[in-house]
Amino acid sequence: MPYRYAIIGCGQIGRRHASLAAGMGRLVALCDTDPAKLTDLCLQYGVPGYGQMDELLAAEKPDIVVICTPTGLHAYQAIDALRAGCHVLCEKPMAISGPDARLMVEAAKEAGKRLFVVKQNRFNPPVTYIKGLLDEGALGDIHGFQLNCFWNRSISYFASSPWRGSLDLDGGPLYTQFSHFIDLLIWFLGKPGRILHASGNNYSHPDILFEDEGQVVLEMENGATGTIQYSLNAWRENMEGSLALFGNRGTVRIGGTYLNELTHFAVEGLAFPELPLAAAANDYGSYQGSMSNHNLVYKAMIDSLQDDSYKYMDPAEGILSVELIEDIYGIMRQPGGNING
């Protein structure tokens, strides 16, 4: 029997999930507080719509609830769905505080249900290839890294939705735009250690409550030290999403706009690999997001639900990236700290 899905949130990413749920299972209901968005998508798929999630859960009892709402709502909505007896697939980031992320994992354990977090960039061909080399130790000891995230998000992007640009529902670029990149850094190198520096500035977005550019110097638990530099101010379009790793047996760089191209490869005993082409980016009209690998996320989730031996992602891994971002912002945003607006 196909899994019965309900989508919470009918915005850009919710529409993407609705298509996948309908194609890879059975879409049974939608939920959004915006009647226009809700009605439009309900008519498209011929399913009932609800203005409140609790009403949907009581009436429809879906197998899987997909959370596609503003980031600050993810935690409590996921917890409510888990306690109602549903598995949950949550868009990134899973939460905007470490304690909330931990509550989500605990709720899944208590309910005996599964919690999944969308991490579609893990399926980018160069990402999976380099992860395999790291697991084999082919790069030797990693001593340095450089993570760059240079995208464009215009003033009109933030003005188009009232939650964007807020601290309680958006949280900032490291949560809403770049949490995928932080996730991959931790997936590759393990737990973060010390934050040696964190600073940010708001240069071009006077109506948002956080930085639009930032710089971080980070030491991982394994001793690797490197930088994270990010910006929403790339002119007109997204520019770069890249991660370079420096080991004593190799140096690699995954680049492109979304960590979708292998742009440098010098590894002892290995030739430059031929890799499959990466998927296109998610295109939202006025801007682009990360890679369109959500179909692979759904396949991995379904395989994991049907076979306990298949592992997609332990949600506890998602806690690490949330906590690192929270710690970075704790330094950057402290009174008299290192953020200037």
Secondary structure, DSSP 8 states (H G I E B T S, - for coil): ---EEEEE--SHHHHHHHHHHHHHSEEEEEE-S-HHHHHHHHHHHT--EESSHHHHHHHH--SEEEE-S-GGGHHHHHHHHHHTT-EEEE-SSS-SSHHHHHHHHHHHHHHT--EEE--GGGGSHHHHHHHHHHHHTTT-SEEEEEEEEE-B--HHHHHTSTTTT-TTTT--HHHHTTHHHHHHHHHHH-SEEEEEEEEEE-SS-TTSSS-SEEEEEEEETTS-EEEEEEESB-SSS--EEEEEEEETTEEEEEETTTT-EEEEEEETTB----------EEE-SSSEEEE--HHHHHHHHHHHHH-TT-----HHHHHHHHHHHHHHHHHHTSTT-SEE-
